[in-house]
Each structure stands twice: as C-alpha cells, then as structure tokens.
C-alpha cells in the first residue's frame, strides 16, 4: 500500500469533517500557488525555529576527539497514565551531544529534564535496575579504550501504572 492510500484511509476514519478541512487546505494552497506575491509574503512570514534548548545547537569537535560513555535517566509521569522510568547510555563527545542522541528517541522536554552523568562514580536513577553486570562490564571495558564500538546506544524503559 502506497503512502497516499495509507493517509487516505487514516483520514477517512476521522470522518467527513476532517476530509472537508483537508480539502479546504488543499484548495487554499492551490490558490496561493497562483499568487506569487502571496507566496513571497508567506515565506517571509515564516520564522525559523531557533534551538529550544542549548544542547540542540550543533558543536564543532576536534578530529579524533574521543567519545566517552554517558548515562542519562529521566522519569515521565502523567496522571492516569502511570510512571515511566527511562535509562539511556551512549557514547558521545560531550553532554550536549549525548542529549541530542537521546532526543532521537525521546521528546526534547523529557531529554532536557534528564539527569546525565559521565563518570562511573556517579550513580543515576535506574542504573542498577537496567544495567546487568554483564552489560556494565562490556561498557566499562569499551570506555577504557579496549575494543570500543564506533556507535553504541542503549535505552531501557520501565512503565508502571497502579491506578
């Protein structure tokens, strides 16, 4: 099934009102294409979103700069939905890069609230629960430079709802 058919089926499940809204959007977009001046104004009215969080800004790294193992933990709680404890471990060159890696899997507001640690002495929530002794040994040997991975990303979640 192609993408157009899939979107059409999803839209159809939402009913006639949603189909009418989409039809109105398409008709307006077609009218705008016939008005070059309107398109120029529309383009200038659009504001590029600046990075919402400091860690979203790209960094420049020295060639060959070493990567270190970072660990992050965050809890997501919503009334009626329960609590989700999320643990993430990954190799990165900085804490900001680590948060950008986390943001590939999690929303930015959740990543921004994560507790992040680089050194092995700092314990973070969920680490003992999510890291088995074998995984901990694997991560510690590669952190010391012995057979390190080019890329490594590990994420675990525990969700509870006791309502």
N, C-alpha and C positions, 0 to 999 in steps of 0.2 A: 504494500500500500504506500503510495507516494505521500509526501508531506501535505500537499493541498487537500487530498482526500481525508487524511487524518485530522487536519484542522477543521475541515468542513463538518466532519462527523462530531467532533467535540463541540463545535459551535451549535450544531443542530440540537444537541442535548440540552442546551441552555435556553432554547425556545425562540419564539418569533421576535420578542423584544430585542434580544441580543443580535439576531440576524439583521433587524432593522437598523440598529446602531452601527453595525459594521458596514452596511450598505450606505448609510449617510456619511460615514468617514471616507469611504472609497469615492463617493460622488464628489465630496468636497476636495479631496486630494486631486482628483482629475481636473476639477475647475481651477485649482491653484496652478496646475501644470500649464494651463492656457494663459496664465497671467505672470509673465516673467518678473514684473516689478514686485508682485506679492511674494514670489519665491525668494527674491533678494532680501526683502524685509524679514521674512520668516527665518532665513538663515542668519541674519544679523541679530535677531531677537534671541536666538538660542545661545545660552550661556554654557560654556564648557564647565563641567563639574570639576572643581579642584579636589584634591585629595581630602577626604573627610577626616582621615586620621593621619598623623605624622608618619606612621610606619608604612602607609600606602605609597609614599614617594620613593621612586627608584634611587638606588645608591650606586656609586662607582666603586668598584673593588679593584685592588691591585691584581695583576696577572699572577695566578698561582696562589692567591690568598687562601689559607687553609679554612676548611669547614670544621665546625665543632658541633657536637650533639647538644641540641636544645630540647627542653621538655616543657610542655605547657599544659595547664589544667584550667578548666572553667566549668561552672555549673549553670545550667539553664533550667529555670523553674517557672512554670505557668500554672496558675490556679486551675484545677480541673484536668490539667494535662499531666502533671507529675513533675518529677525531677530527673534531669539527665545530667550525669557527670561525664565530661569528655576529657580524655587524656590524649595528647599528641606529642610524638617525638619525631625529630627530623634533623638532618644535618643542614646547617646554614652558616653563612659567614658573619651574620650579625643577628641581633634580636629582631630588628625590623624585617630582615629577610625571612626569618622564621615565621613571623606573624603573617607575612604575605603568603607563605606556603600554607599556613593554617587556613587562610582566607579562601583557598581553593575549595575547601570542604565545608567551611562554616561562614555564617554571615559576619560582616565586619564588626557590628556592635558586640557580638559574642567574642570575637578574636581580640578586640580592644580590651575587654574585661578579663582576659586570661592572665593567670599568674605564670610567668615564664622564668625558667632557671637554666643556667648553662653549666655551672659547676656541679660535680657529683655529690657535693656535701649538702646541698640544699634539697630538702625533701618538699615535694609539692603534692597536693591532694590527688588521690587516685593512683599515685605511682606504685605503691605497694600492691594495690589491687590489680592493676593492669599489666605490670611488668613481671613476668615469670622469672625465676632465677636464670634459666637458660637464655632468655631474651636479654636480660640485664648483662650477662657475661658477654654475649655477642656484641651488644652496644658498647660496652666498656673496652673490649679489645680493639674494635674498629676506631674508637675515639683516640686510642693511643697510637694510631697510625698503622696497625698491623692488618693488612688486607682490607683496607677501608672500602666502602661502597662509593660508587660515583653519586648515587642518589639513594636516599632512604627516607621513607616517610611511614610512620606507624600511627594509627589512630584507633582508639577504642572508646566505646560508649557503654554506659550502664544507665538504663532508664527504669525508674520505679514510679508506680502510681498506686497509692494506697487509699484512693477515695472510694 
